[in-house]
Amino acid sequence: MNEKVRCLIIGSGPAGYTAAIYASRANLEPVLYEGMEPGGQLTTTTEVENFPGYPEGITGPEMMEDLKKQATRFGADVRSGRATAVDFSVRPLQVTIDNEKVIEADTVIISTGATAKYLGLDDEKKYAGQGVSACATCDGFFYRKKKVAVVGGGDTACEEATYLAGLAEKVYMIVRKPYLRASQIMQDRVLNNPKIEVLFEHNAVGLFGEKGVEGVHLVKRMGEADEERYDIAVDGFFLAIGHKPNTDIFKEYVKLDEVGYINTEAPTTKTNVEGVFACGDVADPIYRQAVTAAGTGCRAAMDAERYLTEKGA
């Protein structure tokens, strides 16, 4: 038997939990399914120091637990499970959970986030939270006056390297190709920065260290006759090869950009589907911060409440 709800929130993290807080306080009786990674990407972050209200900092998992408790305090129904299919061509909107249960919803708030792309090295998992990061803005502060490496050659990698150069002693850019793919202005910033050394035609093939990252195993001109293998010492290893928004199950109905991020009708969180709203990293290819995600979660809940009021639902 299908279950009927007024507001269904798909995904947790700062956006989803904040949406649940606001939706609960607006008496929308929201149901939130946490997804495959309850708490979102922040649960893999050891220390969060840039979220307002935590002057001493807080771990990612603790912060997400605080947001979850706040949502449930106001009545949000937070459940385990992930959305596996949707049908946004019908009313009420239909969302299938774990390939079994169908939820019928008057409004749906999508907060499924985005997943950072990794190289696929076993060491990336081994040193997760111990020197491996996919967010320089989040974790760069911990590497002040230290040596770090950034993997990637596009605009994001150049931005991350430039940002880190303002904090770290030395920044290595590990670039697989013999050139940068970034825009000319970003290339110029990197190549003219004395703290940044670009290692063209290099591949990172492993990491090493006792209690955290202490260095990277590199291969120069991999597969060529003059292939060269060597190590460099670094304290941090930053991935900047892009993110994949978690939007596969929505693409039949919701308009996405060329990368897969959900398009919203600025300044609102409305999608092209009536009654469907998007917040957090799933609709944000630019900022990807906990505080900006939380802000859009607030907006999505308010948008959903206004929509229901207008519909008299």
N, C-alpha and C positions, 0 to 999 in steps of 0.2 A: 504493500500500500504506500502510495506517495505521501510525503509530508509537505504541508503548505506553510510558508513563512513570509513575513513582510519584507525582511531584509536579510539576504545571504551574503556573507563576506567570505571570499575564497582566498586563503593565504593569510599568514600571520606576519610577523616582523613589525617594525614601527608603524608602517602604514595601516596594516590590517588591524592591529590592536587599538590604534588611535581611532580608527573608524568605528570599531566596536564600542569604545568608550563614549563617543559622541552619539552614536546610534542608540545606545542603551539609554542615555540621558534624555534622548528625544522620544523615548517610549516606542522605539521601532522593534523592540524584542529581537535583536539580531542573533543569528546563528553564524558562528565562524568556524570554518574547517581549517586546521592549521597547516595542512599540506605535508610534503615529504620532509621538510626541514622546519619543525616548529620553532618559531622565533626568527626565522630567516637567516640571512647571511651574518648578522651580528653575533649569532651563537658560535661562530668560528673565530671571533675576535676576542683576544684576551683582555684588553683594556680599552675602555671608551673614555676619552677625556674631553671630547668636544661637544657633548650633549648638554645643553643648559640644565642646571639644577643638580648636577653632580660635581661639586667643587673639588672633591678628592678623586674623582674618576670612579669608574665602576666596570666590572667585567661585562662583556656582551650578554652572556647567558643570564646574569643577575638582572641586568636592565630589562631584558625581555620578560623575565619572570615578574618583575615589578609592573610592567605594562599589562601583562596578562591578568594579574591580580586586580588591577584597577578596573579592567574591563569587566571581569566577573563580579566584582563588587557592585557594579551598577546593573547587573542582570544579564550580561552577555552570555550566551550559551556557547562556550568554546569546546570544540570537539576534535578528536583525532580523526584523520582521514584526508583524502585528497580528491579533488575533482578530476574525473577521468574523461568526461564528455559533457557537452552542453548542447542545448537546442534553444537558440534565441529567436527562432522563427514563430514560436507559439507564445500564448499568454495563458496562464502565468509562464514566466521563463523557467526552463527546466535545466537542472544541473545534476549529473550522475556522480555519485560518490563511490569510490573504490569499485567501479564497474558493477555496482549492485543497487544501491539505494538512489531513488530519484527525489530530489528536492524541488518543489515548485515555489518560485519566489516572485513577489511583486517587483522587487529591486535586487540587483546583484552588484556588489562592489568587488572588483577584481584587484587583488593586491598580491599577486603571485611572484612578484620580484623578477630579478634577472640573475643569471648564474655566470660568474666570472669564468672565462676560458683559461684553461691551464695547458701546460705542455704535455701532460700525461706522464710525468716522471713519478716514480714511487716516492722519491725524496720530497716531492711537494706535499704529499700527505704526511710523511714522517715529520716534517718541520712546520706543519700548519700551526700558526700561532706562536712559532718559535723562530721567526725570521722570514717566513714566507707570507706575502701579503698581495692582495689584488687591489689595494686602495692606498695610494701614497698620501692623500689628504687625511685619511683616517689614522694611519700608522707612522707617517713620516717623522713626527715629533720624537719618537723613540730612538731615532737614528741620528740625532744631532751630533755633529762632529765625528761621525762614523763613516765607513765605506759601504756603499750599497750598489746593487746592480738592478737595472730595469730591462726587462725583455720586451722587445717590440720596436717597430720602426715607423709607426703611424703618428697621427696627431696626438692621440691619447698618450702614447709612450713619450713623446717629446714634452708634452705638458707635465707628465709625472716626473720626468727627469729634471725639467727646469724647476719644478716645485721643490724637489728633493735637494737640488743644488743649493737652495737657499738655507738648507738645514745641515746637510751632510758635509763631510770633509771631501768626499770624492764620489762621483757617480759614474758607473760604467753603463753604457747602453749596449746591450747584446742584440745585434741586428743580423738576422739570417741572410738578408740580401746584401748586395754590394752598394746599396743606396737606401735613403730614407724615403718612405712613402708619404710623409707628412707634407702639409702645405709649406710653401717657400718661407713664409715668415716664421713658422715653427722650426724649420730646418736651420734657419739663420740663428735663432736664439740658442739652439743646442750647440751648433758648430762653433759659435763665438763665445761660448761659456767656458772659461778656463777650468771649471770644476768637473766638466763632463767630458768623458773620453768615449767616443763611439767605436765599438768593435764590430766592424763590418764583416760579413761572411763568417759569422760565428754562430755556433749552436751550443746552448747549455744542455749538457747530457746528464748532469747529476749535481748534487749538493753534498757537502760534508761538514762535520762539526760534532762536538761531544754533547753539549747541552743546548745546542741551537745551531743555526747556520753560521759557519765560519768561513765558507768559501764555495766557489762554483767550479765544477769540472767543465772545461770548454773544449770545443773542437773547431779549429779554423779550417775553412774550405773542406768541409766534410765530404768524403768520397772522392776527392781529387788526388792527383799524384803527389801534391805537396801538402797533403793534410797534416795538420799539426795539432797535438793535444797538450794542454797545459791547464794549470789551475790559477785562479785569482782569489785573493782573500777579501771577503765582504762579510758584513754583519747582517745585511738585509737583502732579500731577493724579491723584487716586485714584478708581478705579471701585469703587462699592459697590452695584451693582445686582443682585448675586446670582451664584451659581455653578450650572453645570449638571453634575451628576455623570455620568460616562461609563458609563451602565448600560443603554443601549438594547438591546443584544444579550442581556441577562440577564433582562429584565423578564417574560418568559414563564414563568420558573422560580423566580426569586429574589424574595422579598418586599422591596418598596421602600416608603419613606415617600411622602408626598404630593408631595414635590419630585422624588423619584427616587433618593435616597440608599439604600444597602442597609441593611436592618435586620439587626442581629446580636444574638445571644443573650448579652447582657452577663452576666458580665464577659468572656466568651470572644469569639472572632471568628467563631463558627459562624453560618452562615446557616440558612434553613429547609431547604436541600437538604443531605442527608447527604454529607459529604466536600468540601463547598464552603465556603471561608472568605473573609472580606473584610477588607481593611486599608487604612489611609491615608485620603485625602480622599474616596474613593468611598463610605466609610461614616461620614464625620465632617463634619457640617454646622456644627460649633461651633468647633473649634480651628484646624484647617487649617494646622498648623505642621509643618516638616520633622521636628522632634524627636518630636512626637506621632505622626506618620506612621511614623517608624522604629520607635517603640515597639510599635505595632500590627503592624508587619511581623514583629517578633520573636515576638509572641504568636501570629500566624497560623501561622508555621512550627512553633512548639511544639504548637499545637492539631492541626495536620496530622500531626505525628509521633506524637502520642498516639493519634489516630484510627487510624492505620495499625497501631500496636502492638496496639491493642485488637482490630483486625480480623485480626491475624496476617498482614498483607500486607507 
